[in-house]
Each structure stands twice: as C-alpha cells, then as structure tokens.
Amino acid sequence: MVISIPRMKLYHLASLAALTFITPAMMSAQEVAKLSFKETIKPILAEKCAHCHNQETLPDRVSFESAALAFVKTAAGQPIIVPGKPDESLMIIALESPRIHEKAMPMVGPRPNVDEIKLIRQWIAEGADWPKGPVGRIKPSYQAKE
C-alpha cells in the first residue's frame, strides 16, 4: 500500500525535519562562538585591572583574582559583574565612564582600549563564564613575571 501525501504537506514535513537537525547544529555554533575567558578576558584583566584589584593591593575592595572575589557587590550593594547584564554591571559602568568621572577605572595606569571593553561587555552579555581552578585565577601582570 502506498500512502499519498499532498505535495504541500510533504514540503512542510521536510522543512520540519530539516529544522530538527539544523537547530542543534546552530546552537553548537553559538556556544563555540562564545568568548574564551582564558584566551580573551583573563589577559585583559591581568594586564589592566588586577594590578590594583587584588587582595594585596586593595584588601577591602573588589579583586579580580578569581570568580569568587569578582562576583561580589560593593558596600553600596551594586554588583560588580551581573552575568548576562553588562549595563547593570559596575565593571562596565566604570570602564565606559570618561576618565575624569569619579567611577572611571582604572584610576591609574593604562585603560582597556575600546575593543577590549567591547570584549568584556560581550563576555558579560554571554553570561560571564569564569572558570574555577587555576584557569580562572588571575595574577596581576607584575606578579606573573616574577
């Protein structure tokens, strides 16, 4: 017995079948496209932020030495990094503020350039994945060379 399927329904079934296989592949491509903390974000934080934002230099302030130390709130209750929400992250507010603004960071030393700030913004928007363990630990650039 041969089942007859109208041509239009066959087209819709084929489209649905194609989407079933394409969607997981697209999601994998999006996951692969996420920024690498180790390769992209960690070097920026080590060079431009951690020289001040570490427990030795500023023991009572935010530290970028690890995720546990970076994902905190200020004394006023404002979160430093809000995964998925760069505009609510004090880190982005500080980096994008004009140098003369009281919240601008860094206060001294070279600032991340526009492209580096865009990468940090994108990383936060993507969920701010910060690995645990040695890969997620940051030493200030001056300590890393010792």
C-alpha positions in Angstrom: 0.0 0.0 0.0 1.4 3.4 -1.0 0.5 6.4 1.2 -0.2 9.6 -0.8 0.9 12.8 0.9 -0.1 16.1 -0.8 2.9 17.9 -2.1 2.5 20.9 0.3 2.3 18.7 3.4 5.4 16.9 2.2 7.2 20.2 1.9 6.2 21.2 5.5 7.3 17.8 6.8 10.7 18.1 5.0 11.1 21.6 6.5 10.3 20.4 10.0 12.7 17.5 9.6 15.5 19.9 8.4 14.9 22.2 11.4 15.2 19.3 13.8 18.8 18.7 12.5 19.8 22.3 11.9 18.8 23.8 15.3 21.2 21.7 17.4 24.0 22.5 15.0 23.2 26.2 15.2 23.2 26.1 19.0 26.5 24.4 19.0 27.9 27.0 16.7 26.6 29.8 19.1 28.2 28.0 22.0 31.5 27.8 20.2 31.3 31.5 19.3 31.3 32.5 23.0 34.4 34.3 24.1 37.0 32.3 25.9 37.7 33.6 29.4 41.2 32.2 29.4 42.2 33.4 25.9 40.4 36.8 25.8 39.2 38.1 29.1 41.8 36.9 31.5 44.8 38.6 29.8 42.9 42.0 29.8 42.0 41.7 33.5 45.6 40.6 34.4 47.2 43.5 32.5 44.7 46.3 33.0 42.8 45.6 36.2 44.4 43.2 38.6 47.5 45.3 39.3 45.2 47.3 41.7 42.2 45.0 42.1 43.8 42.2 44.1 43.7 41.3 47.8 47.2 42.5 48.5 47.0 46.0 46.9 43.4 46.8 47.9 42.4 44.2 50.6 39.0 45.8 51.3 38.0 46.3 47.6 36.9 44.1 44.7 39.5 41.7 43.5 39.8 40.1 40.0 42.0 37.3 41.2 39.1 34.8 41.0 35.4 34.5 40.3 34.6 34.1 44.0 36.3 37.5 44.6 34.9 39.3 41.5 31.2 38.3 41.6 30.5 40.5 44.6 28.6 43.6 45.4 30.1 46.9 46.5 29.5 48.2 50.0 26.6 50.2 48.5 25.1 46.9 47.2 25.9 47.4 43.5 27.0 44.2 41.7 30.4 44.4 40.1 29.5 41.8 37.4 26.0 40.8 36.6 26.1 37.8 34.2 24.0 38.5 31.1 23.5 42.2 32.0 26.5 44.3 31.2 24.6 47.6 31.6 23.9 46.6 35.3 27.5 45.6 35.9 29.6 48.2 37.8 32.6 46.9 35.9 31.2 48.2 32.5 30.0 51.4 34.0 33.5 52.1 35.4 35.3 51.1 32.2 33.0 53.1 29.9 32.9 56.3 32.1 35.1 59.2 31.0 38.5 59.2 32.7 37.5 62.3 34.7 34.4 60.7 36.1 34.6 59.6 39.8 33.7 56.0 38.9 36.1 55.7 36.0 38.5 52.8 36.1 41.3 52.3 36.2 42.3 55.3 38.3 45.9 54.9 37.3 47.7 53.1 34.5 46.5 52.2 31.0 42.8 51.7 30.5 41.5 48.9 28.4 41.0 50.2 24.9 37.6 50.4 23.2 38.0 46.9 21.6 38.9 45.4 25.0 36.0 47.0 26.7 33.7 45.7 23.9 35.1 42.2 24.6 34.4 42.5 28.3 30.9 43.8 27.6 30.3 40.8 25.2 31.7 38.3 27.8 29.3 39.7 30.4 26.4 39.6 28.0 27.2 36.0 27.2 26.9 35.1 30.9 30.4 36.0 32.2 31.6 32.4 32.4 34.6 32.5 34.7 36.2 29.0 35.2 37.2 27.7 38.6 40.6 26.4 39.5 44.0 27.6 38.0 42.5 28.6 34.7 40.2 31.1 36.5 42.9 32.5 38.8 44.4 35.8 37.8 47.7 37.2 39.0 48.5 40.8 38.4 50.8 41.2 35.4 53.7 42.4 37.6 53.3 39.2 39.8 53.0 36.8 36.8 56.5 37.8 35.6 58.2 37.1 38.9 
